[in-house]
Amino acid sequence: MRAALTLFFTVRLLSTALAASVLPSQALSHGPTTLISGLPGFTVLDNVWYRNRTFYVLEDESKIPQTDRLLSLSRSSSGTQSIERVNWREMAFYDGEDNSPKGIQSKPDVEIEELHGITLFFNDGWDGKWSGYKWLYHMVAEALLGSLSVLSSVPPLPTSIRSHRQDQNQAMRQGWVTYGGDGKLPDRLVIAWDYNWDARYGLPRAVAEALFGDDNLIEPGEWTQMTSQDTWIYFERVLLVDRDRAHRHNPLTHQWLKMAVDAYRLASSPSFFFPTRHALLSHYDIPTYTRSAPGLRLSGRKPKIVYVDRQRTERKFDMEVHKQLLKRLKKIEKAKKAVVVDAVLDDLEKKEQFEMFSDADIILGIHGNGLSHELWMPEGGIIIEILPPTSFHYDYPPLSAALGHEHIIWQYDKLFPRDKWIPENTKRNGSLIHDGSLIPLDVDSFTKLVEALVDSMSFSYH
């Protein structure tokens, strides 16, 4: 037993020494790796090194989660291959007087790319594995929004505190709402492995380019080029996004089978998403609106209803039901109670889609990816999701809650009550939502609900 333990510690020390011997000398000035947030699938670390598909964490007093909770690892030619742990205290030479590090076992004169600020590292999609990134919902509403939720709950980088105070003062003067953390967007997005991440309609790319710009959106080809020839990458702060780790370890995600449910719970407030919404809309020269209180229309406007029209897809109403629904909605408009938009998203450019929802008060439609555009609706709006009587899906209710919207589920002729929004009820889902069957809807009772909501949004004490 003693011999086995001796061998174990000898191997461990050799591993640390070998890993340390190849680290750049700059590792000393940057310091050990620090755990900032340990939610699996959305882990935030400071001072992390990377080379040849391997992350290096320099462990000191901060307890770094087990590798299984950090990232999915690959044994093929694509994906993150390993995470090496280096004992910082064994790696650094310390001065006897003040116990500060004076030197380091390291390899000098190596090529280094330093990524300062906050980097989102999307680890999914290697070897063609499903990442969901080509969908607006899975890429933006789950992976990105989950990341921003976590970042809103953590302290800012020490280097950004001063600039944060300046930005915050400016934001307060301009009437903007800033979220927690350092109050600004991450500095870059790395989509490391998924070459098909924008293969569907291009909406994820339109969002990513608007938020990060071409220079700070690092796609698989560029990432491979950046990290070739033994180049070291230094991350000042990195958020490791990994769908499989979130599903494997997070209780709510495991329960609901939705990647970001646990992450949403960490959001500092519904206002945390305002800087992101403002940044995207500003990129496309679209005004950013706010409402005076949740559930009220935008000031000086009639309530705007956006009907997400899916009649060209397999998941749709009978054509007569669709016509009757439009007729009844237009009747509300003719009564000068609201503005109604029939949104056929396939006919709209990406900017037009973002603009369509940027001043919406009520978004309604059959369950589907188009409802993800609630991301751009001003906080405090209303979502009405239409489902067949036998179905309950939990994609959009937690998204609405994170964004500060009221979420309503309607099944044929009645509300689906919140006390039945439980995981057990997702197990009785029928096939209507996926097999091309027509979605039933009682237009009369449904439009009475819509009209009542319009009236409530227009209510005023004055």
C-alpha positions in Angstrom: 0.0 0.0 0.0 2.8 2.4 0.9 4.6 1.6 -2.3 1.4 2.3 -4.3 0.9 5.6 -2.6 4.5 6.6 -3.2 4.2 5.7 -6.9 0.9 7.8 -7.1 2.5 10.9 -5.6 5.6 10.5 -7.6 3.6 10.3 -10.8 1.5 13.3 -9.7 4.6 15.4 -9.0 6.2 14.3 -12.3 3.0 15.3 -14.1 2.9 18.7 -12.4 6.6 19.2 -13.2 6.2 18.3 -16.8 3.2 20.5 -17.3 4.8 23.4 -15.5 8.0 23.0 -17.5 6.2 23.9 -20.7 4.1 26.8 -19.4 5.1 30.3 -20.6 7.1 32.4 -18.1 4.2 34.9 -18.2 2.1 32.5 -16.1 3.9 33.9 -13.0 2.7 37.4 -13.5 -0.9 36.3 -14.3 -1.1 34.1 -11.2 -3.0 30.9 -10.5 -6.4 29.9 -11.9 -9.4 31.1 -9.9 -12.9 29.7 -9.9 -15.4 32.5 -10.3 -18.6 30.4 -10.8 -18.8 26.6 -10.8 -22.1 25.9 -12.5 -21.4 22.9 -14.8 -21.9 23.8 -18.4 -21.3 27.5 -17.6 -18.1 27.4 -15.5 -16.3 30.7 -15.1 -12.5 30.7 -14.5 -9.8 33.4 -14.4 -6.2 32.9 -15.6 -6.4 29.8 -17.8 -3.9 28.7 -20.4 -4.5 26.6 -23.5 -2.4 24.9 -26.1 -2.8 22.0 -28.5 -6.5 21.3 -27.6 -5.5 21.2 -23.9 -6.6 23.6 -21.1 -4.1 24.2 -18.3 -5.5 25.2 -14.9 -3.0 26.4 -12.2 -4.4 25.2 -9.0 -3.7 27.1 -5.7 -6.2 27.9 -3.0 -9.2 28.1 -5.3 -10.9 24.7 -5.6 -11.3 23.9 -9.3 -14.2 21.5 -10.2 -13.4 18.0 -11.4 -12.8 17.7 -15.1 -16.0 15.8 -15.6 -17.9 19.0 -14.4 -15.9 21.3 -16.6 -15.9 20.1 -20.2 -16.7 17.2 -22.4 -13.4 15.7 -23.7 -12.7 14.3 -27.1 -10.5 11.3 -28.2 -10.7 12.2 -31.8 -9.0 14.9 -33.9 -11.6 17.5 -33.0 -12.7 18.9 -29.7 -11.0 19.6 -26.4 -8.6 16.7 -25.7 -7.7 17.2 -22.0 -7.5 19.5 -19.0 -4.1 19.5 -17.3 -3.9 20.5 -13.6 -0.7 22.2 -12.4 0.0 22.8 -8.7 0.8 26.5 -8.5 2.7 26.1 -5.3 4.9 23.4 -6.6 5.4 25.3 -9.9 6.5 28.7 -8.4 9.6 29.5 -6.5 8.8 31.5 -3.3 10.8 34.1 -1.4 11.5 33.1 2.2 10.6 36.6 3.6 7.2 37.5 2.2 6.3 34.2 0.6 5.7 35.8 -2.8 6.5 33.9 -6.0 9.9 35.0 -7.4 10.3 32.6 -10.3 8.6 29.8 -12.1 9.5 26.5 -13.8 8.6 27.5 -17.4 9.5 27.5 -21.0 10.6 31.0 -22.2 10.3 32.5 -25.6 7.1 30.9 -26.8 4.4 32.4 -28.9 1.5 33.7 -26.8 -2.0 35.1 -27.8 -3.4 36.9 -24.7 -7.2 37.2 -24.7 -7.9 39.8 -22.1 -11.4 40.5 -20.8 -14.2 37.9 -20.9 -14.2 35.1 -23.5 -17.2 32.8 -24.1 -15.8 29.4 -25.2 -18.5 27.2 -26.8 -17.2 23.7 -26.6 -20.0 21.8 -28.3 -20.2 20.4 -31.8 -16.9 18.5 -32.2 -16.9 15.5 -34.5 -20.3 16.7 -35.9 -22.1 16.1 -32.6 -25.3 18.0 -32.2 -24.9 21.4 -30.6 -28.1 23.1 -31.5 -26.2 26.2 -32.4 -27.8 26.6 -35.8 -31.1 27.4 -34.0 -31.9 30.8 -32.5 -33.4 29.1 -29.4 -30.5 26.7 -28.7 -27.7 29.1 -29.6 -28.9 32.5 -28.3 -31.7 31.8 -25.9 -29.9 28.9 -24.2 -26.1 29.0 -24.6 -25.7 32.8 -24.9 -28.5 33.9 -22.5 -27.4 31.2 -20.0 -23.8 32.6 -20.2 -25.0 36.2 -19.6 -27.2 35.1 -16.7 -24.2 33.6 -15.0 -21.9 36.5 -15.8 -24.5 38.9 -14.3 -24.1 37.2 -11.0 -20.3 37.3 -10.6 -17.9 40.1 -9.6 -16.2 42.0 -12.4 -12.6 41.5 -13.5 -10.3 43.6 -11.3 -8.9 45.3 -14.4 -12.4 46.4 -15.5 -13.7 47.9 -12.2 -12.6 51.5 -13.0 -14.0 51.4 -16.6 -17.1 49.7 -15.3 -17.7 52.7 -12.9 -17.3 55.1 -15.8 -19.6 53.1 -18.1 -22.2 52.8 -15.3 -22.2 56.5 -14.7 -22.7 57.1 -18.4 -25.5 54.5 -18.5 -27.3 56.1 -15.6 -27.1 59.5 -17.3 -28.6 58.1 -20.4 -31.3 56.1 -18.6 -30.0 52.7 -19.5 -30.2 49.7 -17.2 -27.0 47.7 -16.7 -26.8 44.2 -15.5 -24.5 42.7 -12.8 -20.9 41.5 -13.2 -18.9 44.2 -15.0 -22.0 45.6 -16.6 -21.0 45.0 -20.2 -21.0 42.3 -22.9 -18.3 39.7 -23.0 -15.3 40.7 -25.2 -15.4 37.7 -27.6 -17.1 34.5 -28.6 -15.2 31.4 -29.5 -17.2 28.7 -31.4 -14.3 26.3 -31.3 -15.5 23.1 -33.1 -19.0 23.4 -34.8 -18.5 24.2 -38.4 -22.3 24.0 -39.0 -23.3 26.4 -36.3 -25.1 28.8 -38.6 -26.3 26.4 -41.2 -30.0 26.9 -40.9 -31.4 30.5 -41.3 -28.3 32.5 -40.3 -30.1 34.1 -37.3 -27.4 33.0 -34.8 -24.7 34.5 -37.0 -26.7 37.8 -37.3 -26.9 38.0 -33.5 -23.2 37.0 -32.9 -21.8 39.4 -35.4 -24.0 42.2 -34.1 -22.8 41.6 -30.5 -19.2 40.7 -31.0 -18.2 42.0 -34.4 -16.2 40.1 -37.0 -12.9 40.5 -35.1 -14.2 39.1 -31.9 -16.3 36.2 -33.3 -13.8 33.4 -33.5 -15.1 30.5 -35.6 -13.7 26.9 -35.9 -11.4 27.6 -38.8 -9.9 30.7 -37.2 -9.6 28.9 -33.8 -7.7 26.1 -35.4 -5.4 28.5 -37.1 -4.9 30.6 -33.9 -3.9 27.5 -31.9 -1.7 25.8 -34.4 2.1 25.6 -34.2 2.1 25.2 -30.4 0.8 28.8 -29.8 -0.2 29.4 -26.2 -3.6 31.1 -25.5 -4.1 33.0 -22.3 -7.6 33.6 -21.0 -8.0 36.4 -18.5 -11.5 35.2 -17.8 -13.2 32.3 -19.7 -16.8 31.0 -19.5 -16.8 27.3 -20.6 -20.1 26.5 -22.3 -20.8 22.8 -22.6 -24.3 21.4 -23.2 -23.5 17.9 -22.2 -22.0 18.9 -18.8 -25.0 21.1 -18.0 -27.4 18.2 -18.8 -25.3 15.7 -16.8 -24.8 17.7 -13.6 -27.4 20.4 -13.1 -30.6 19.3 -11.3 -33.1 21.5 -13.1 -31.5 20.9 -16.5 -31.6 17.2 -15.9 -35.2 17.4 -14.7 -36.5 19.5 -17.6 -34.0 18.5 -20.3 -33.3 22.2 -21.0 -29.7 23.4 -20.9 -29.9 26.8 -19.3 -32.7 26.5 -16.7 -30.2 26.5 -13.8 -28.2 29.3 -15.3 -31.3 31.5 -15.7 -31.8 31.3 -11.9 -28.5 33.1 -11.4 -29.5 36.2 -13.3 -29.2 39.3 -11.2 -32.5 40.7 -12.4 -34.6 40.6 -15.6 -32.8 43.9 -16.6 -29.5 42.0 -17.0 -30.3 41.4 -20.6 -30.9 45.0 -21.5 -27.3 45.8 -22.6 -27.4 42.8 -25.0 -30.7 43.7 -26.4 -29.6 47.3 -26.8 -26.3 46.3 -28.4 -28.0 44.1 -31.0 -30.8 46.6 -31.9 -28.3 49.5 -32.0 -26.1 47.5 -34.5 -29.1 47.4 -36.8 -30.1 51.0 -36.2 -33.3 50.0 -34.4 -34.5 52.0 -31.3 -34.4 50.3 -27.9 -37.7 50.7 -26.0 -38.6 50.2 -22.3 -42.0 50.1 -20.7 -43.0 52.0 -17.6 -44.0 48.8 -15.8 -44.4 45.1 -16.5 -47.6 44.3 -18.3 -48.2 47.8 -19.7 -48.0 48.9 -23.3 -45.1 51.0 -24.4 -45.7 54.7 -23.6 -47.6 56.7 -26.2 -48.5 53.6 -28.3 -51.3 51.2 -28.8 -50.4 47.7 -27.7 -48.6 45.9 -30.5 -49.5 42.2 -31.1 -47.1 40.1 -33.2 -48.7 36.8 -34.4 -45.9 34.4 -35.4 -47.4 32.8 -38.5 -46.3 29.2 -39.1 -48.7 28.4 -41.9 -45.9 27.5 -44.3 -44.4 25.0 -41.9 -45.6 21.5 -40.9 -46.6 22.7 -37.4 -49.7 24.9 -38.2 -53.4 25.5 -37.9 -56.1 24.3 -40.3 -56.2 27.1 -43.0 -59.8 28.1 -42.0 -58.7 28.4 -38.3 -55.8 30.6 -39.4 -58.1 32.8 -41.4 -60.6 33.1 -38.6 -57.8 33.9 -36.1 -56.5 36.7 -38.3 -60.0 38.1 -38.9 -60.7 38.2 -35.1 -57.3 39.8 -34.4 -57.8 42.4 -37.1 -61.2 43.1 -35.5 -59.3 44.2 -32.4 -57.2 46.4 -34.5 -60.2 48.0 -36.3 -61.6 48.8 -32.9 -58.4 50.9 -32.4 -57.4 48.9 -29.4 -54.2 47.5 -30.8 -51.8 47.2 -33.7 -51.7 43.6 -35.2 -48.9 42.2 -37.3 -49.1 38.9 -39.1 -45.4 37.9 -39.0 -44.4 35.4 -41.7 -40.7 35.3 -40.7 -39.6 33.5 -43.9 -40.5 36.7 -45.8 -38.4 39.0 -43.6 -34.8 39.9 -43.6 -33.0 39.4 -40.3 -33.0 43.1 -39.4 -36.7 43.2 -40.2 -37.3 40.3 -37.8 -35.4 42.0 -35.0 -37.3 45.2 -35.6 -40.6 43.5 -35.7 -40.3 42.3 -32.1 -38.3 45.3 -30.7 -41.5 47.2 -29.9 -43.9 44.3 -29.3 -46.2 44.1 -26.3 -47.8 40.7 -27.0 -46.2 37.8 -29.0 -48.5 34.9 -29.8 -48.1 31.7 -31.8 -47.7 28.0 -32.0 -44.8 26.5 -30.1 -41.7 26.9 -32.2 -38.4 28.7 -32.8 -40.0 32.0 -33.8 -41.1 32.6 -30.2 -37.4 33.0 -29.4 -37.7 36.5 -30.8 -39.1 37.5 -27.4 -35.5 38.2 -26.7 -35.9 41.5 -28.4 -39.3 42.5 -26.9 -39.0 45.1 -24.1 -39.0 43.6 -20.7 -42.4 43.1 -19.2 -44.2 41.9 -22.3 -46.6 38.9 -22.7 -46.0 35.6 -24.6 -49.0 33.4 -25.5 -47.7 30.0 -26.5 -50.3 27.7 -28.3 -50.0 24.0 -27.7 -52.3 21.0 -28.5 -54.4 19.8 -25.6 -52.1 16.8 -25.0 -48.8 18.6 -25.0 -46.7 20.6 -22.6 -43.2 21.8 -23.4 -40.9 23.8 -21.1 -38.7 25.5 -23.7 -40.2 29.0 -23.5 -41.6 29.5 -20.0 -38.2 29.7 -18.3 -36.9 31.9 -21.1 -39.8 34.3 -20.5 -39.2 34.3 -16.8 -35.5 35.2 -17.3 -36.4 38.1 -19.6 -39.1 39.4 -17.3 -42.1 38.5 -19.6 -45.4 36.9 -18.6 -45.8 33.5 -20.2 -49.2 32.1 -20.9 -49.8 28.6 -22.3 -53.1 28.0 -24.2 -54.4 24.6 -25.2 -57.3 24.6 -27.6 -60.0 26.5 -25.6 -58.4 27.1 -22.2 -55.4 28.2 -20.2 -52.9 25.5 -19.1 -52.6 26.4 -15.4 -49.2 27.0 -13.9 -49.7 24.4 -11.2 -49.5 21.8 -13.9 -46.2 23.1 -15.3 -44.3 20.1 -13.8 -41.9 17.6 -15.4 -44.3 14.8 -15.2 -46.7 16.5 -17.6 -44.0 16.7 -20.3 -44.0 12.9 -20.4 -47.5 12.8 -21.7 -46.8 14.8 -24.8 -48.6 13.6 -27.8 -47.2 13.6 -31.4 -49.3 16.5 -32.6 -46.5 19.0 -32.2 -44.0 17.0 -34.3 -45.8 14.8 -36.7 -47.4 17.4 -39.0 -50.8 17.1 -37.5 -52.9 20.3 -37.5 -52.9 22.2 -34.2 -56.4 22.7 -32.9 -57.6 26.1 -31.6 -60.9 27.5 -30.5 -60.6 31.0 -32.0 -63.5 32.5 -30.1 -62.3 31.8 -26.6 -58.6 32.5 -27.6 -59.3 35.9 -29.0 -61.4 36.8 -26.0 -58.2 36.2 -23.9 -56.1 38.3 -26.3 -58.6 41.2 -26.1 -58.7 41.1 -22.3 -54.9 41.2 -22.2 -54.9 44.2 -24.6 -57.4 46.0 -22.3 -55.2 45.3 -19.3 -52.1 46.6 -21.0 -53.9 49.9 -21.8 -55.1 50.4 -18.2 -54.1 53.7 -16.6 -54.7 55.2 -13.2 -54.7 58.7 -14.7 
